[in-house]
């Protein structure tokens, strides 16, 4: 199959490296999804985005004219069109945006007051 720059296609992750996911596409075409093309946010663990066997929708950024190897982007896909079979909670790690800081928010003023009172007592001694 002949892909073009700008095409939105679905690939299957066949290799995971700390810096990229390698994907295979229809027709035996291979490509690289560099970590910088997953998200604009800092990525500590690339496996939160994909594991071997996962499928994901990506946009073709460039095609090597010699071997047809694709350079693709996940972050270039509009949020409403993103598709991935990867489950971000497979490893039991919570996403940062799902963290609940309610307890911390409630306790922080108390901890600050206790620390200030303790410091004041130590200065009075």
DSSP file (Angstrom, degrees, kcal/mol; ACC not computed):
  #  RESIDUE AA STRUCTURE BP1 BP2  ACC     N-H-->O    O-->H-N    N-H-->O    O-->H-N    TCO  KAPPA ALPHA  PHI   PSI    X-CA   Y-CA   Z-CA
    1    1 A X              0   0    0      0, 0.0     2,-0.7     0, 0.0    28,-0.0   0.000 360.0 360.0 360.0 138.1    0.0    0.0    0.0
    2    2 A X        -     0   0    0      2,-0.0     2,-0.2     0, 0.0    25,-0.0  -0.802 360.0-163.6 -94.0 112.0    1.3    3.4   -0.8
    3    3 A X        -     0   0    0     -2,-0.7     2,-0.3    65,-0.1    60,-0.0  -0.593   2.2-153.7 -90.4 155.9    1.2    5.8    2.1
    4    4 A X    >   -     0   0    0     -2,-0.2     3,-2.2    58,-0.0    56,-0.3  -0.922  32.1 -90.1-125.4 153.3    1.5    9.6    1.7
    5    5 A X  T 3  S+     0   0    0     -2,-0.3    56,-0.2     1,-0.3     3,-0.1  -0.415 116.9  30.6 -58.1 132.5    2.7   12.3    4.2
    6    6 A X  T 3  S+     0   0    0     54,-2.5    -1,-0.3     1,-0.4    55,-0.1   0.170  86.4 135.6  99.3 -16.4   -0.3   13.4    6.1
    7    7 A X    <   -     0   0    0     -3,-2.2    53,-2.8    52,-0.1     2,-0.6  -0.343  50.0-139.8 -62.3 144.7   -2.2   10.1    6.0
    8    8 A X  E     +A   59   0A   0     51,-0.2     2,-0.3    -3,-0.1    51,-0.2  -0.954  36.2 163.4-107.9 120.8   -3.8    8.9    9.2
    9    9 A X  E     -A   58   0A   0     49,-2.6    49,-3.1    -2,-0.6     2,-0.5  -0.841  37.7-115.4-136.0 165.5   -3.2    5.2    9.6
   10   10 A X  E     -A   57   0A   0     -2,-0.3    16,-0.4    47,-0.2     2,-0.3  -0.920  33.6-177.9-108.9 130.1   -3.4    2.4   12.2
   11   11 A X  E     -A   56   0A   0     45,-2.6    45,-2.3    -2,-0.5     2,-0.5  -0.821  22.4-128.3-122.8 163.5   -0.2    0.6   13.1
   12   12 A X  E     -AB  55  24A   0     12,-2.5    12,-2.3    -2,-0.3     2,-0.3  -0.953  25.5-121.5-115.1 128.8    0.7   -2.2   15.4
   13   13 A X  E     + B   0  23A   0     41,-3.2    40,-3.0    -2,-0.5    10,-0.3  -0.511  37.5 165.1 -68.7 124.7    3.5   -1.9   18.0
   14   14 A X  E     +     0   0A   0      8,-2.9     2,-0.3     1,-0.3     9,-0.2   0.445  64.6  23.6-119.2  -4.5    6.1   -4.6   17.4
   15   15 A X  E     - B   0  22A   0      7,-1.3     7,-2.9    36,-0.1     2,-0.5  -0.947  60.8-155.4-160.7 139.9    9.0   -3.2   19.5
   16   16 A X  E     + B   0  21A   0     -2,-0.3     2,-0.3     5,-0.2     5,-0.2  -0.976  16.6 170.9-120.9 128.8    9.3   -0.9   22.4
   17   17 A X  E >   - B   0  20A   0      3,-2.7     3,-0.7    -2,-0.5    -2,-0.0  -0.889  47.4-106.8-126.9 160.0   12.5    1.1   23.2
   18   18 A X  T 3  S+     0   0    0     -2,-0.3    28,-0.2     1,-0.2     3,-0.1   0.747 120.7  37.3 -59.8 -22.1   13.0    3.9   25.8
   19   19 A X  T 3  S+     0   0    0      1,-0.2    16,-2.8    15,-0.0     2,-0.3   0.534 125.1   5.1-107.1 -10.3   13.1    6.5   23.0
   20   20 A X  E <   -BC  17  34A   0     -3,-0.7    -3,-2.7    14,-0.3     2,-0.4  -0.996  55.7-122.5-167.0 160.0   10.5    5.1   20.5
   21   21 A X  E     -BC  16  33A   0     12,-2.3    12,-3.0    -2,-0.3     2,-0.5  -0.954  27.9-145.5-107.1 134.0    7.8    2.7   19.6
   22   22 A X  E     -BC  15  32A   0     -7,-2.9    -8,-2.9    -2,-0.4    -7,-1.3  -0.881  21.9-168.9-100.6 131.7    8.4    0.7   16.4
   23   23 A X  E     -BC  13  31A   0      8,-2.3     8,-2.4    -2,-0.5     2,-0.4  -0.839  16.6-145.4-121.9 155.1    5.2    0.0   14.4
   24   24 A X  E     -BC  12  30A   0    -12,-2.3   -12,-2.5    -2,-0.3     2,-0.2  -0.922  20.6-167.1-116.3 148.4    4.2   -2.2   11.5
   25   25 A X  E >>  - C   0  29A   0      4,-3.5     3,-1.2    -2,-0.4     4,-0.6  -0.750  36.3 -60.7-128.3 171.9    1.6   -1.2    9.0
   26   26 A X  G >4 S+     0   0    0    -16,-0.4     3,-0.7    -2,-0.2    -1,-0.2  -0.181 118.8  29.0 -51.1 141.8   -0.5   -2.7    6.2
   27   27 A X  G 34 S-     0   0    0      1,-0.2    -1,-0.2    -3,-0.1     0, 0.0   0.628 130.2 -72.6  80.1  13.6    1.6   -4.1    3.4
   28   28 A X  G <4 S+     0   0    0     -3,-1.2     2,-0.2     1,-0.3    -1,-0.2   0.652  87.1 151.2  76.7  14.8    4.6   -4.9    5.5
   29   29 A X  E <<  -C   25   0A   0     -3,-0.7    -4,-3.5    -4,-0.6     2,-0.3  -0.588  28.8-156.1 -80.4 141.5    5.6   -1.3    6.0
   30   30 A X  E     +C   24   0A   0     -2,-0.2    40,-2.4    -6,-0.2     2,-0.3  -0.790  14.0 174.6-116.0 160.2    7.5   -0.3    9.2
   31   31 A X  E     -Cd  23  70A   0     -8,-2.4    -8,-2.3    -2,-0.3     2,-0.4  -0.977  25.8-119.4-158.8 170.6    7.8    2.9   11.0
   32   32 A X  E     -Cd  22  71A   0     38,-2.6    40,-2.4    -2,-0.3     2,-0.7  -0.964   8.7-164.6-121.9 131.0    9.1    4.8   14.0
   33   33 A X  E     -C   21   0A   0    -12,-3.0   -12,-2.3    -2,-0.4    40,-0.1  -0.887  24.1-149.6-112.2  95.6    7.0    6.7   16.6
   34   34 A X  E >   -C   20   0A   0     -2,-0.7     3,-2.3    38,-0.5   -14,-0.3  -0.306  22.2-115.4 -67.3 149.0    9.6    8.8   18.4
   35   35 A X  G >> S+     0   0    0    -16,-2.8     3,-1.4     1,-0.3     4,-0.7   0.807 115.6  61.5 -55.0 -32.6    8.9    9.6   22.1
   36   36 A X  G 34 S+     0   0    0    -17,-0.3    -1,-0.3     1,-0.3   -16,-0.1   0.648 100.5  55.4 -71.1 -13.7    8.7   13.3   21.2
   37   37 A X  G <4 S+     0   0    0     -3,-2.3    38,-2.6     1,-0.1    37,-2.3   0.276  94.2  69.3-101.7   9.9    5.8   12.5   18.9
   38   38 A X  T <4 S-     0   0    0     -3,-1.4     2,-0.3     1,-0.4    -2,-0.2   0.849 114.3 -19.9 -88.8 -41.3    3.7   10.9   21.6
   39   39 A X     <  -     0   0    0     -4,-0.7    -1,-0.4     2,-0.2     4,-0.1  -0.986  46.9-124.0-162.4 157.3    2.9   13.9   23.6
   40   40 A X  S    S+     0   0    0     -2,-0.3     2,-0.1    -3,-0.1     3,-0.1   0.617  91.5  87.2 -81.4 -13.9    4.0   17.5   24.4
   41   41 A X  S    S-     0   0    0      1,-0.1     2,-0.2    -3,-0.0    -2,-0.2  -0.420  97.2 -88.6 -81.6 159.9    4.2   16.5   28.0
   42   42 A X        -     0   0    0     -2,-0.1     2,-0.6     1,-0.0    -1,-0.1  -0.492  40.8-150.5 -66.0 134.5    7.3   14.9   29.6
   43   43 A X        +     0   0    0     -2,-0.2     3,-0.2     1,-0.2    -1,-0.0  -0.940  21.8 174.5-114.2 114.3    7.2   11.1   29.3
   44   44 A X  S    S+     0   0    0     -2,-0.6     2,-0.4     1,-0.3    -1,-0.2   0.838  78.4  27.0 -82.8 -37.1    8.9    9.2   32.0
   45   45 A X    >   -     0   0    0      1,-0.1     3,-2.0     0, 0.0    -1,-0.3  -0.925  61.5-163.2-135.7 107.4    7.8    5.7   30.8
   46   46 A X  G >> S+     0   0    0     -2,-0.4     3,-2.3     1,-0.3     4,-1.0   0.766  86.2  73.9 -61.5 -25.7    7.1    5.2   27.1
   47   47 A X  G 34 S+     0   0    0      1,-0.3    -1,-0.3     2,-0.2   -29,-0.0   0.591  79.6  73.2 -68.0  -8.1    5.3    1.9   28.0
   48   48 A X  G <4 S+     0   0    0     -3,-2.0    -1,-0.3     1,-0.2    -2,-0.2   0.644 103.7  41.4 -74.9 -13.3    2.4    4.0   29.3
   49   49 A X  T <4 S-     0   0    0     -3,-2.3     2,-0.3     1,-0.3    37,-0.2   0.698 127.4  -4.3-104.0 -26.4    1.6    4.8   25.7
   50   50 A X     <  -     0   0    0     -4,-1.0    -1,-0.3    35,-0.1     2,-0.3  -0.960  47.8-167.2-169.7 148.3    2.1    1.4   24.1
   51   51 A X    >   -     0   0    0     -2,-0.3     3,-2.4    -3,-0.1   -38,-0.3  -0.887  52.5 -69.8-130.5 161.9    3.2   -2.2   24.5
   52   52 A X  T 3  S+     0   0    0     -2,-0.3   -38,-0.2     1,-0.3     3,-0.1  -0.295 122.6  24.9 -54.6 130.7    4.0   -4.9   21.9
   53   53 A X  T 3  S+     0   0    0    -40,-3.0    -1,-0.3     1,-0.4   -39,-0.1   0.140  90.8 126.6  99.0 -18.4    0.7   -5.9   20.2
   54   54 A X    <   -     0   0    0     -3,-2.4   -41,-3.2   -42,-0.1     2,-0.4  -0.387  49.8-142.5 -70.5 149.7   -1.1   -2.6   20.8
   55   55 A X  E     +A   12   0A   0    -43,-0.2    30,-2.6    -3,-0.1    31,-0.4  -0.885  22.5 175.6-109.3 146.2   -2.7   -0.8   17.9
   56   56 A X  E     -AE  11  84A   0    -45,-2.3   -45,-2.6    -2,-0.4     2,-0.4  -0.997  31.2-118.9-150.9 149.8   -2.7    3.0   17.5
   57   57 A X  E     +A   10   0A   0     26,-2.7    26,-0.3    -2,-0.3     2,-0.3  -0.734  41.4 170.5 -87.3 131.7   -3.8    5.6   15.1
   58   58 A X  E     -A    9   0A   0    -49,-3.1   -49,-2.6    -2,-0.4     2,-0.4  -0.899  31.0-121.9-138.1 164.3   -0.9    7.8   13.9
   59   59 A X  E     -AF   8  73A   0     14,-2.8    14,-2.1    -2,-0.3     2,-0.5  -0.925  29.3-119.2-110.9 134.9   -0.2   10.5   11.3
   60   60 A X  E     + F   0  72A   0    -53,-2.8   -54,-2.5    -2,-0.4    12,-0.2  -0.601  32.8 173.8 -74.7 121.5    2.5   10.0    8.7
   61   61 A X  E     -     0   0A   0     10,-3.2     2,-0.3    -2,-0.5    11,-0.2   0.811  64.5  -9.6 -95.3 -39.9    5.2   12.8    9.0
   62   62 A X  E     - F   0  71A   0      9,-1.7     9,-2.5   -58,-0.1     2,-0.4  -0.988  54.3-144.3-157.0 160.7    7.7   11.5    6.5
   63   63 A X  E     - F   0  70A   0     -2,-0.3     2,-0.5     7,-0.2     7,-0.2  -0.995  24.3-125.3-132.2 125.6    8.6    8.6    4.3
   64   64 A X     >  -     0   0    0      5,-2.8     4,-2.6    -2,-0.4     5,-0.2  -0.586  18.6-149.6 -69.3 119.7   12.1    7.4    3.6
   65   65 A X  T  4 S+     0   0    0     -2,-0.5    -1,-0.2     1,-0.2     0, 0.0   0.735  90.7  52.8 -66.6 -21.1   12.3    7.4   -0.2
   66   66 A X  T  4 S+     0   0    0      1,-0.1    -1,-0.2     3,-0.1    -2,-0.0   0.892 130.0   7.7 -82.0 -40.7   14.9    4.5   -0.2
   67   67 A X  T  4 S-     0   0    0      2,-0.1    -2,-0.2    -3,-0.1    -1,-0.1   0.445  92.0-118.2-124.9  -0.5   13.1    2.0    2.0
   68   68 A X     <  +     0   0    0     -4,-2.6    -3,-0.1     1,-0.2   -65,-0.1   0.547  53.9 161.6  75.9   6.9    9.6    3.3    2.6
   69   69 A X        -     0   0    0     -5,-0.2    -5,-2.8    -6,-0.1     2,-0.3  -0.396  30.8-137.1 -62.9 133.6   10.2    3.5    6.4
   70   70 A X  E     -dF  31  63A   0    -40,-2.4   -38,-2.6    -7,-0.2     2,-0.5  -0.713  13.3-155.7 -98.2 142.9    7.6    5.8    8.0
   71   71 A X  E     -dF  32  62A   0     -9,-2.5   -10,-3.2    -2,-0.3    -9,-1.7  -0.988  31.8-177.7-110.1 123.5    8.2    8.5   10.7
   72   72 A X  E     - F   0  60A   0    -40,-2.4   -38,-0.5    -2,-0.5     2,-0.4  -0.752  21.3-144.8-126.8 166.2    4.8    8.9   12.4
   73   73 A X  E     - F   0  59A   0    -14,-2.1   -14,-2.8    -2,-0.2   -35,-0.2  -0.995  13.7-176.3-134.4 136.5    3.2   11.0   15.1
   74   74 A X  S >  S+     0   0    0    -37,-2.3     3,-1.6    -2,-0.4   -36,-0.2   0.775  90.0  57.6 -92.1 -37.5    0.5   10.2   17.7
   75   75 A X  T 3  S+     0   0    0    -38,-2.6   -37,-0.1     1,-0.3     4,-0.1   0.702  94.8  67.1 -69.9 -17.3    0.3   13.7   19.1
   76   76 A X  T 3  S+     0   0    0    -39,-0.3     2,-0.4   -17,-0.1    -1,-0.3   0.583  80.9  94.1 -77.9  -9.0   -0.6   15.1   15.6
   77   77 A X  S <  S-     0   0    0     -3,-1.6     5,-0.1   -20,-0.2   -18,-0.0  -0.704  90.4-109.7 -81.3 129.7   -3.9   13.2   15.8
   78   78 A X    >>  -     0   0    0     -2,-0.4     3,-2.3     1,-0.1     4,-0.8  -0.312  26.7-117.5 -57.7 143.0   -6.7   15.4   17.1
   79   79 A X  G >4 S+     0   0    0      1,-0.3     3,-0.8     2,-0.2    -1,-0.1   0.850 114.4  57.7 -51.4 -39.1   -7.8   14.3   20.6
   80   80 A X  G 34 S+     0   0    0      1,-0.2    -1,-0.3     3,-0.0    -2,-0.1   0.683 112.4  41.1 -68.5 -16.1  -11.3   13.5   19.3
   81   81 A X  G <4 S+     0   0    0     -3,-2.3    -1,-0.2     2,-0.0    -2,-0.2   0.432  83.2 126.5-110.2  -1.9   -9.8   11.1   16.7
   82   82 A X    <<  -     0   0    0     -3,-0.8     2,-0.4    -4,-0.8   -24,-0.1  -0.272  34.6-177.3 -62.0 142.6   -7.1    9.4   18.8
   83   83 A X        +     0   0    0    -26,-0.3   -26,-2.7     0, 0.0     2,-0.3  -0.986  13.0 151.5-144.8 130.7   -7.3    5.6   18.9
   84   84 A X  B     -E   56   0A   0     -2,-0.4   -28,-0.2   -28,-0.2   -34,-0.0  -0.955  36.0-150.6-156.1 139.7   -5.2    3.1   20.8
   85   85 A X        +     0   0    0    -30,-2.6     2,-0.2    -2,-0.3   -29,-0.1   0.445  66.3 115.4 -87.7   0.5   -5.8   -0.3   22.2
   86   86 A X        -     0   0    0    -31,-0.4     2,-0.7   -37,-0.2    -2,-0.1  -0.509  59.7-145.8 -73.7 134.2   -3.3    0.3   25.0
   87   87 A X    >   -     0   0    0     -2,-0.2     3,-1.9     1,-0.1     4,-0.2  -0.900   1.9-155.0-100.0 115.1   -4.7    0.3   28.5
   88   88 A X  T 3  S+     0   0    0     -2,-0.7     5,-0.3     1,-0.3     3,-0.3   0.652  92.8  55.0 -66.6 -13.6   -2.7    2.9   30.5
   89   89 A X  T >  S+     0   0    0      1,-0.2     3,-1.5     3,-0.1    -1,-0.3   0.225  71.2 109.1-103.7  16.8   -3.6    1.1   33.7
   90   90 A X  T <  S+     0   0    0     -3,-1.9    -1,-0.2     1,-0.3    -2,-0.1   0.859  86.3  41.6 -56.4 -36.3   -2.3   -2.4   32.6
   91   91 A X  T 3  S-     0   0    0     -3,-0.3    -1,-0.3    -4,-0.2    -2,-0.1   0.328 116.9-111.4 -97.8   7.6    0.6   -2.0   35.1
   92   92 A X  S <  S+     0   0    0     -3,-1.5     2,-0.5     1,-0.2    -3,-0.1   0.700  70.6 139.9  75.4  18.5   -1.5   -0.6   37.9
   93   93 A X        -     0   0    0     -5,-0.3    -1,-0.2   -45,-0.0    -2,-0.1  -0.850  49.7-129.6 -98.7 125.8    0.1    2.8   37.7
   94   94 A X        -     0   0    0     -2,-0.5     2,-0.2    -3,-0.1     5,-0.1  -0.424  21.7-115.8 -71.7 146.5   -2.3    5.8   38.1
   95   95 A X    >   -     0   0    0      1,-0.1     3,-1.5    -2,-0.1     4,-0.4  -0.560  23.2-122.3 -74.8 146.7   -2.2    8.6   35.5
   96   96 A X  G >  S+     0   0    0      1,-0.3     3,-1.5    -2,-0.2    -1,-0.1   0.893 112.0  55.2 -58.6 -41.7   -1.0   11.9   37.0
   97   97 A X  G 3  S+     0   0    0      1,-0.3    -1,-0.3     3,-0.0    -2,-0.0   0.586 105.6  54.2 -72.6  -6.5   -4.2   13.7   35.9
   98   98 A X  G <  S+     0   0    0     -3,-1.5    -1,-0.3     2,-0.1    -2,-0.2   0.466  81.3 119.0 -99.3  -4.2   -6.3   11.0   37.8
   99   99 A X    <   -     0   0    0     -3,-1.5     2,-0.6    -4,-0.4    -3,-0.0  -0.319  59.3-138.5 -65.5 144.0   -4.4   11.5   41.1
  100  100 A X        +     0   0    0      1,-0.1     3,-0.2     2,-0.0     4,-0.2  -0.918  25.0 173.6-108.5 113.5   -6.6   12.7   44.0
  101  101 A X     >  +     0   0    0     -2,-0.6     4,-2.7     1,-0.2     5,-0.2   0.138  45.6 112.6-103.9  17.7   -5.0   15.4   46.2
  102  102 A X  H  > S+     0   0    0      1,-0.2     4,-2.2     2,-0.2     5,-0.2   0.923  77.5  48.7 -58.1 -47.5   -8.0   16.0   48.3
  103  103 A X  H  > S+     0   0    0     -3,-0.2     4,-2.3     1,-0.2    -1,-0.2   0.917 113.0  47.9 -60.7 -43.6   -6.4   14.6   51.5
  104  104 A X  H  > S+     0   0    0      1,-0.2     4,-2.5     2,-0.2    -1,-0.2   0.922 110.5  51.5 -62.2 -44.7   -3.3   16.6   51.0
  105  105 A X  H  X S+     0   0    0     -4,-2.7     4,-0.6     1,-0.2    -1,-0.2   0.869 113.4  45.1 -60.9 -37.6   -5.3   19.8   50.3
  106  106 A X  H  < S+     0   0    0     -4,-2.2     4,-0.4    -5,-0.2    -1,-0.2   0.869 118.9  40.5 -74.8 -37.1   -7.2   19.3   53.6
  107  107 A X  H  X S+     0   0    0     -4,-2.3     4,-2.4    -5,-0.2     3,-0.3   0.754  94.9  80.1 -84.6 -26.8   -4.2   18.4   55.7
  108  108 A X  H  X S+     0   0    0     -4,-2.5     4,-2.6     1,-0.2     5,-0.2   0.890  91.4  49.4 -55.2 -48.7   -1.7   21.0   54.4
  109  109 A X  H  X S+     0   0    0     -4,-0.6     4,-2.4     1,-0.2    -1,-0.2   0.905 112.3  49.9 -58.0 -39.2   -3.0   24.0   56.4
  110  110 A X  H  > S+     0   0    0     -4,-0.4     4,-2.6    -3,-0.3    -1,-0.2   0.923 111.2  48.4 -63.4 -44.8   -2.9   21.9   59.6
  111  111 A X  H  X S+     0   0    0     -4,-2.4     4,-2.3     2,-0.2    -2,-0.2   0.892 111.5  50.0 -63.7 -40.1    0.7   20.7   58.9
  112  112 A X  H  X S+     0   0    0     -4,-2.6     4,-2.5    -5,-0.2    -2,-0.2   0.938 111.8  47.8 -63.9 -46.2    1.8   24.3   58.2
  113  113 A X  H  X S+     0   0    0     -4,-2.4     4,-2.7    -5,-0.2     5,-0.2   0.917 111.7  50.1 -61.3 -44.2    0.2   25.6   61.4
  114  114 A X  H  X S+     0   0    0     -4,-2.6     4,-2.4     1,-0.2    -1,-0.2   0.912 112.0  47.9 -60.6 -42.8    1.8   22.8   63.5
  115  115 A X  H  X S+     0   0    0     -4,-2.3     4,-2.3     2,-0.2    -2,-0.2   0.907 112.6  48.3 -65.5 -42.2    5.2   23.5   62.0
  116  116 A X  H  X S+     0   0    0     -4,-2.5     4,-2.3     2,-0.2    -2,-0.2   0.902 112.4  48.8 -65.5 -40.8    4.9   27.2   62.6
  117  117 A X  H  X S+     0   0    0     -4,-2.7     4,-2.5     2,-0.2    -2,-0.2   0.913 111.8  49.0 -64.2 -42.6    3.8   26.6   66.2
  118  118 A X  H  X S+     0   0    0     -4,-2.4     4,-2.1     2,-0.2    -2,-0.2   0.899 111.7  48.8 -64.2 -41.1    6.6   24.2   66.8
  119  119 A X  H  X S+     0   0    0     -4,-2.3     4,-1.8     2,-0.2    -1,-0.2   0.894 111.0  50.8 -65.5 -39.3    9.1   26.7   65.4
  120  120 A X  H  X S+     0   0    0     -4,-2.3     4,-1.8     2,-0.2    -2,-0.2   0.912 109.8  49.8 -64.3 -43.4    7.7   29.5   67.5
  121  121 A X  H  X S+     0   0    0     -4,-2.5     4,-1.1     1,-0.2    -2,-0.2   0.896 109.9  50.8 -61.7 -41.0    8.0   27.3   70.7
  122  122 A X  H  < S+     0   0    0     -4,-2.1    -1,-0.2     1,-0.2    -2,-0.2   0.848 110.9  48.9 -67.0 -33.5   11.6   26.5   69.8
  123  123 A X  H  < S+     0   0    0     -4,-1.8    -1,-0.2     1,-0.2    -2,-0.2   0.802 107.8  54.8 -74.9 -29.7   12.4   30.2   69.4
  124  124 A X  H  <        0   0    0     -4,-1.8    -1,-0.2     1,-0.2    -2,-0.2   0.744 360.0 360.0 -75.0 -22.6   10.7   31.1   72.7
  125  125 A X     <        0   0    0     -4,-1.1    -1,-0.2    -5,-0.1    -2,-0.1   0.477 360.0 360.0 -74.2 360.0   12.9   28.6   74.6
